[in-house]
């Protein structure tokens, strides 16, 4: 879906998601993004996967870990409420904030502008969009 033409998207159907701190912004028409089977349909993880943006998800997006933890900086009124499973899982997340959500569970529910930040402890493991391979100490 990368490189999709967004010039013909009606303003009332436009979804714009910015992933910080990289400042990568993607746009698509609400309701048209194919489900990539990573997290819930239209979740931030699903958007990231569709647009080839690395957001770690060790459990495959099944709400069994916290590696896709994000901070929602803008657009909280347009995403789903956290359910009990997500809230229970978030109790184990590092550096939890009031705007913390699991990227696999936070679903975009309407067109609008969204900004999410991938916490430093998560993004530091990424190099060129892929997990960083660490050499063993000898």
N, C-alpha and C positions, 0 to 999 in steps of 0.2 A: 504494500500500500504506500510505500515511500514515494515521494514525488507526485502525489495525487494533485490534480488541478483543483484549487480551492476558490478560484475566481467566480465560479458559477453557483456557489453555495448561498442560498438566501440568508440574510443576516439573522433571521429568527430561527434558523436551524444550525447555525455555526457553533461548533465546539472547538475551542482553542485551549490546548493544554501546554503549559510551559514546565519543563523539568529543570529545576535549579540544582546545583549552582552553574551547570553548563549553559543554561539559557537556551536549551533546545526547545523550540515551539513547534507543535504539530496542529494541524487544523483538519477537520472533517465534518461532514454533514451528519447531524444527530440521527441515529437509527440506521445508518448505512455501513458502519464498520463491521467487517466480518469478525466472527468470534474465533479467536486463536487458541481457545482452550487453556488459557493461563489465568487462573483466578475466575472470578465471576464475569459474565459478559458485561462489557463497558466499564470494567474496573480500571484503575490507573495502571495496573500490571498488564491488563489486556491491551490498553492503548500503547503502552511502552513496547510490548512485543510486536504489535502490528506495525509500528514505525521503527523497529530495530534500534530502540533505545534500551541500554542495559539497566535493568532493575533486578537485582538478585532475588531469587525465589527458590531457595533450596528444596522446598517441599512440593514444588510444581504448582503453587498457587492454591493449595487445599486448606489453608488456614491451620497448618500444623507447625509453623515456625514463625519467626519474626523478621526474616531477612529482607522482606519487601516493605519494611516499615518506612513510611514517609511522613512528612509534616505538611499538612494542607495549609498553604499560605493565603490562598484566595479561592473562593467558590464553594465554601462549606455549605451554603444553603442549597446547592445544586447536586449534592451527593447523598447517597443513602445513609441512614442512621446505622451506627455500629450495632450488630446483634450480640447476643450473649457469648457466642463462640469467639467472636473477634475480641470482645472485651476481656474475656478470660485469657486469651492468648497474649493480648497487649500487656497484661500484668507482668509478663516475662521480658518485655522489650527494654532494650537499653535506651537511656536518655529520653524517656517518655515525656511528652509535653501535652498540653491541653488540646493541641491540634494534631496529635499523632493518630495515624490510621495505618492499617495494613493495606498496601497497594492492591492486593488480590481481593480484598473485600469491599473497599470504598468504590461504589458504583456511581458513575455519572448518570443523573436522572433527568437532566434537561440541558438544552443548549446553553452556552455561556463561556466565560473565561475562568480557567482553573490554573492555579500555580501550586506545584508540589515541590518540596525540597527533599532530596535524598540525603539523609544524614551523613556527615563526614566519615563516621566509622564504617559505613557501608560503601560509599563511593571510593574510598582509598584502596579497595581491593580490585579496582577496575583499571585496566590499561587498554586504550584503543577499543573500548566497547566490549572487551572480553575479560573474564576473570584473570587476574595476574597469577602467573605460575611462580611459586616461591622455591628457590634452590634450597636444598637441605644443607645444614651446617656440617662440615667435615671436621 
